[in-house]
Amino acid sequence: MDDLVIRGGSVIDGSGAPARRADVSIKDGRIAAIGEGLPRGAEEIDASGRLVTPGFVDIHTHYDGQAVWDSHLAPSAIHGVTTAVMGNCGVGFAPVRPGTEMQLIELMEGVEDIPAPVLSQGLDFKWESFAEYLAVLDAKPRDIDICALVPHAAVRVYVMGERALALENANQGDIAEMRRLVAEAVEAGAFGFSTSRTISHKTLKGDFTPTLRAQEEELSGIADGLRAVGRGFMEFVSDFNQPDPATEFGLIRRVVERSGRPAVFSLTQRHDRTEVWKELLALSNQAARDGVQIRPVFPPRPIGILMGLLGSQNPFSGAPSYKAIAHLPVDQRVAAMRDPATRARILSEDRFAGSNFPLLTRLSFDRMFPFGDPPDYTPPKESSIGAQAAREGRAPEEVAYDMLLADEGQSFIFCALTNYADYTVDASEELLRHPNTIVGLSDGGAHVGFISDGSFPSHLLAYWGKRRGMKVEELVRRQTSDTARAAGLHDRGLLKPGLRADINVIDWDALALDRPGMLYDLPGGGRRLMQTVRGYDATIVAGAVTYRHGEATGALPGKLVRCPA
């Protein structure tokens, strides 16, 4: 008798093939058989009228800290993700020299909005090398599998110290040591190497990421380390600004060619340079034709900030009179903000001068929208705060202020940052239909106070499948076999006998995202946005049911996955 049989579902195997009605049996954590009329199992799940898919593989997350202290890697785990790759964007916590831990914490705080007090309390830093960090991760059971990239910033600071933070060029000795450390980390099980070349990645004090100006010689030296080991992939984040996109892409391409390994890079439709993404897509396509794999990873919806009294940011966070009451509980803050004198003061003050949120000055009221319940990620232009203010003959600040107080301070303002330049998701649709692209950039585990994109996998199905009519088989393939292969995970991503039994059972008719709320469950009582979803009857990891109808079962079969040779 097999351990578990999923009975009578519509099986979507992750290959893109048409769905078919079948049973799926599981034995010892792997798929034993797929077919009709399979013998009874020790446990059964009735999947009649349900989709049965592989578990989702998310290749762009930031659980580097949470995976140390938490066995439940929500939000990803509640959105059908069964394997997550972390360590992206060049930030992480190993290797680390004793006494320099705060340098890595402050960088993670600024880049990924995970508060320093949370990280300080949650991380004990019982490691120095990357191999020792992996050993700590390996010792903790959890609800999903995790894979880790070795982060460039941590490696650079470990080797160069203050010179790295001052953005100095690496010398030959530095490069040789970084090459050794990266090769050593991948041999220990890291899935590759990540780096950041964007000015948006900085500490809260305004210091740029140590990797921002890393020269080609440095990156090439690290690439030599990957070539020597012969495994892993490279992940890049860049503005593609200087002097132009083609020049920056050319540098990345030369490094990738030297490594002999595949690579991915983050690709979004910017709102200031709306056509650059097309140029970068064309460059990656040309690289693919030339046999160099540099695939863009793109978001399936606008990346947006959730601004509200529950979160860490709102349009008035920098105003002195707001800062004076920011410590109050939400209900008391709402009462204070309704006072006419307080309202007048906040609206009259400079809301930028006292802000520690560098994006605030770039956020336009024409790109801010009421988020609603259920949440709306594709709001029409005429619903923006700017448009509403124009219709009502009011200042947009006044409209935003009133929105913050709606629903007793529980509501959010959605501010689209990327992939909504023309108030459509046409760019995401074109990328979603392109064979060389990868769906991702959920940033699961990061941006806990103002972005909640760990729900990307569920949104992909609910929006593009249910609302826009894309083939569900292709949407499933996009976040199962496609992402698994991109990461070098060849034992999962498909429903096929012999592969890992990572599976979702989904009620298609019920599938829907809930409005995000705030939890206070991080170390030290830290807060984080959490978005739940309806429609997942069960999520299964290595044959064990980890979630039923969105609730954790207590099973923790997830492990650290080490990069295979």
Steps between C-alpha positions, in 0.01 A plus 500: 500500500639840401523775761259743333272496198354818351183371341317612188651843441573691181873436480711780352845346494710818461624425150236712327312188383120505517338413830368146544290330762716262704603382844845574641658262750794584726748271673801600714477865399497436127235457235437126459240495222259715300194344341134410543372259760817476708479279814400663826765673705557524872367855467277638225417847372183537295603733218180475298444832325843622610827575321800289599826676418867477592607718791618844393871587482577866575852599397502854644441521876673640809444250781869517597412618850154350550622153406733512803228570759175384339386156388205647309613706202185701443388672290647274231396176667132599507505586128595156378878547498680182599855606408648849535838635388629772736813713511403714203607860431847448644387530865513239774671399822795282405791499492537739793791595722425525872432861586371598154152350530329840523643602164311216333189558712486870411539421132220243510285746693543770236486282190224260600310688776555242773548707820841483667351427846319198355817368337713573806267298722429225251857424390756358739780491239632163607691486174778674313544317170221438252535126559437558872194711418366216283555259791283721723228505235531125452434434867155664506190326363252718314191490283673552163837425344752782471801561277756776564711721274825641638461882516765727350462772766577261785798353312635845414470633855657181637803543272537878480343632821455878505647528150198309370259735678690796351441350152874469429618282215617152593868420450635174363532348846140595582375348176688177555352466849147575380541243224608243760215579740231482231635171364520363854140605571367335184694184574335504845155521341427859394298514177715776358585865548297821510598865465338844485594796281207730577501834681166414660674247725635690799489509878253721685791738558529538122817295445500311171533123484872405506466326164366800307823591321668160487720498190479244224835359609355417842188338359708306248719368779192375685374350172824303481411347836164382370662363185747304710222343708279442196163551666262773614359809328552876523236760593531870413307813593590817312355838403647458150555876503866576438589577235215309335317167536700325228834587660397372842342189351818441303704500820262249659505284189881485496505398866236233444683362196817482706323309776358240264189502719145622434383834640185695575436872542207707629293665227218747560327768299628822653272801513776747408651303210203306382656319201833386647354162593445424131865573422615274783265223391644521149855485637419191708336339197814562293712352776279190499541465123876519555486225760534726807217450747412833669128487567296795633288451811188720498200568727154384387333818628604855595749510785336737742537650844216460747484826688289516813486550873556127552826496305836670525428769240227741402504831308539697825758284679757782486273779629606608851147502641436150367831372635395630843205257504646218289570291813132487599282196433305529176168581665654782705686630195176508302330695779790747515508547123129575493557799726468806272805673650723194458370450146582861411851474642586175322366625167694825529837344584785383275430128474834421337762666719461266795454179302753215502326346198689611188224392260249741654607798291453296181149378578235680296139539611410411141640154576330458838167317520257376765594135543159366588374167629534278304832656398530654154845487338383645166301811595381736224679832461187697590493338846840644596528749783618762252197449275258492792648822642464673162134396473425622852705819479712401799869461565610138448656504849153550646358206306792278608454607862134398495585165338741420783219547753250285308394175662638623834856505366494142370504593130794547268599728216654306212786682327619335179880523466564295186315312223213748491645785294198534271248385762486154345680171562583459131873478577445215748275325247761521223769370734269226624445379144871507414687165511831641629364671812448375857215596734626619836616794713256422781761601761334258743620572854605859422345849501296398800364849569389630162505238222310172499591317180553151641154434354631514141446123440134519599448826310644343186223240502217714634557802275658370181312171506157577642465864392707517184441150367858381454548124486538374854737226381746764378464710815579194710799409282630854544544460874581130527716326241623827346621655825633167628715451190622860513629440852653163417240297692439190292319285758186715519272732302315217322244241602687193383573167668831507683506877558439673833140505613464878529137563406215752523132407498310812391132589498500709181156648555585618853850631424521866609743730681405665828588855597839511679501552874769553761645233727723572800682169516857580402776484763453772759136546396595641160223548247459366150240518229328169433267418215296183517321321218199278458487195276794281604346180629841354573870562452730200517878502547696176457177304540389668823197729514632830638189718449129424484269782395767755588571363848833341593472134595818496708687279253852634430653287224685789336879496489799693378573392143866505401596569141560167325823434318 
